[in-house]
Amino acid sequence: MASAVKSFMRSFNSKLEKPVRDHLKNVYGCLTLSTISAGVEAYIHMYTELLSAGLLTILGSLGCLIALMATPGNDKNIGLRMGYLLGFSFFAGVGMGPLLDAVVAVSPSIIVTALVGTVVIFGSFSLSAIFAERGRWLFLGGTLTTLLTSMLLLLLANVFLGSYLIFKAHVYLGLLVMCGFVLYDTQLIIEKRRHGNKDFVAHSVDLFIDFIGIFKRLLIILSEREQQKRNRRD
């Protein structure tokens, strides 16, 4: 195990130059804090219901995100921008409340399974992007944007059609798109740093959105499978 870790670190150090390595450490550090913030709010919602998803939480999330992007990324504003980042992730956790409630009604263990699955998937695709040939996945940007637009149109159409098949296709396609964005965003962050962009707080937002996107879709997929198993047993 120790030799594997040493081999990994040698490969990591040889693949990326030190400024990029340090930048990624800061990005993933912010991502970790954001995830914890969202998780704390999800816990508060599930066990106290002090906050619930609604228009105000959406406005709060958008307000924090806009404030983060509008605040210059310099050493003087790091604390303020971190506050906006944690506020954004906190309200994102509020937005997951109704989905978490529905999943708990099926089986609370699904949340843990989905979280572990998200970490494994996200970590695997992140490492693939880091160790891949430079710029290999940047071509995905246009394709992923097109797929994301198609998904939004599909979701709007399904409001009127109410098709379960369309909903299921939307969930699985969304999971695939989010995995693609992990590849794309990771390599884009690396290239931005190589070109002088040191804004690790803003860069972590993209990966946080990818992480939450994967987590939500795994929750839906796993809860549906569990419900189908129960229906077959009944």
N, C-alpha and C positions, 0 to 999 in steps of 0.2 A: 504493500500500500504506500509506504513512504517513498519507494523508488518511483512509483507511478506519479506521485505528486511532484517529485523533483523533476521528472521527465516532462510533466505538463508545464511546470514553471519555466523550464528551459525553453520549451517550444514557444510559450507565451512571450517570454522576454526577447526571443530572437525574431518573432514575427512582428512585434510592434515596438516602435521606438519609445523611449521613456516618457516624453510628454504625453503621448497618446495613452500609454498604460496608466499614468497618473490621472488623466482625464476620465478614462473609463471607470477607474476606482471611485471617483467622485460621482459619476453618473449613476453607477449601481448602488452607491451609498444613499443617494437621494431617492432612488427607486425603492430601496428597502424601507426608508422612513415613510415614503408615500404609502406603501402597501400596509405598513403597520398602522398608519393613521386611518386608512380606509377600513382596516380590520377592527380597530377600536370602535369606530362609529357603528359598524355592522353589529358588533357585540352589544353596544349600548341600545341599538334599535331592537334587537331580538329579545333582550332581557329587561329592558326598562320602558321602551317605546316613548322615550322623551322627544325624539324627533322622528318624523315620518316623511317619506318622499312626496314631493309636490312641486308646485310652481316656484315657491320660495327657495327650495333647495337647488332647483335647476338654475335659478337666477344667481344664487350664491356661488355655485360652482363656476358658472360662466364669468361672474364678476371677479372671482379670484384668478381665473385663468387670464382674463383680459388685463388685470392689474399686473400680473406676473410678466406678461409679454410687453407691457407698456413701460415697465420699470427698467432702466438701463442696467445691464449686467456688469457691474463693477464690484470691486472689493468692498466698497462702502455699503452696497445694497444687498449683500449676500443674505444677511439675517432677515431683512424685510422680504426678499424674494422667496426665501425658504418658508417664511410664514404663509405667503400666498400659495406656495406649492402644497403645503400641508393642509391649508384651507380647502384648496381644490380637491385634494384626495379625500378629505374628510366628507365633503358634500357628495363626492362620488360614492362613498360608502353608504351614505344615506339613501342614494338612488337605488342601491342594490337591495334595500330592505324588503320590498314586496316580493322579489324573486327569492330571497333567502327564506322568507316566511313560507312560501309555497313549497320550497324544497324540504324544509324542516317537517312540513306536514306529511311528506312522503317518507323521508328517512333522514335524520340529522347527520348520519355518517357520510352522506353524499357530499356534504360540504368539505369534510376533511379529504375525502378521495379526490374531489375536484381540485382542491388546493394543491395537493401533492402532484396530481397530474399536470396542473398548470406550471408548477415549478420545474418539473421534468421537461415538459415540452418547451417552455420558454428558455430554459437553460441550454437545452440541446440545440435549438435553432440559433441562439446567441453565440454559442461556441462555434457552430458551423460557419456563421458569418465572420467571426473573428479570425478563424484559421483558414478561411477560404482565400482564393486568389484575390488580390486587391481589385475592388470594384466589380467583382463577379456578379453580385446580386443587385447592383444599382439599376440595371435595366428593368427591374420589376416595378419601378415606380409608376410608370404609365399604365401598365397592365392592372396593378392593384387599385389604382384610382378609378379605372374604368369598371372594374368588378365591384368596387364599393358603391359607385353611382348606380350600377345595375341592381345591387342589393337594395338600395334605398327605394328605387322605382318598384322593385318586386314587393317590398314591404307595403308601399302605398297601395299597390294594386290589390294586395291581399286583404286590405281593410274592407274592400268592397266584395271581394270574391270569397273570403273566409275559407280558403282551401288549406287543409292540413298538410297536403303534399308540398305546397308552396312554402308553408311555414317551416317544414322539416328541411327542405332544400336550402332555405335561407339560413337556417342554423348551421348546417354542415358546411355550406359555402362560406359562411362568415368565419367559421373556425379555420378553414383553409386560408382565407384572406388574412386573418390576424397572424397566422404563422408566417405567411409571406412578408408581412410588415415587420416582423421581428428581424428577419434576414435583412430587409431593405434598410430599416431604421438604424440597425446596429452598424452596418457598413457606412451609411450616410453620416452618422455621428463621428465615426473614425475619420472619414474624409474631411468633414468640417473642421475637426481639430487640426488636421494636417495643414489646413488652409488658414489657420489662425483663430478659429472660433473657439473660445474657451468657456462658453456659457453652458456649463454642465447642468445647471438647474433646469433650464429650458429643454435641454436634450433629454433629461430624464422623464419629462412629461410624455414624450412620444412612446417611450418604452412602457410607462405606466398604463397608458391607454391600451397598448397592445396586450399587456398582462391581464388587465381587467376584462378585455374583450375575449380572451381565451377562457378565462375563469367563468364568465357568465355562460358561455356556450357549453362548456363542459357540465356546468350545473344543470342546464336544460336537458342535455343529452343523457346524462346519468339518471336524472330523476324520471325521465320518460321510460328509460329501460327498466328501472326498478318498478315503476307503475305497471308496465306491461307484464313483468314477471308475476306480480301480485294478481293481475287479472287472469292470467293463465292458471294460477293455482286455485283461484276461486271458481 
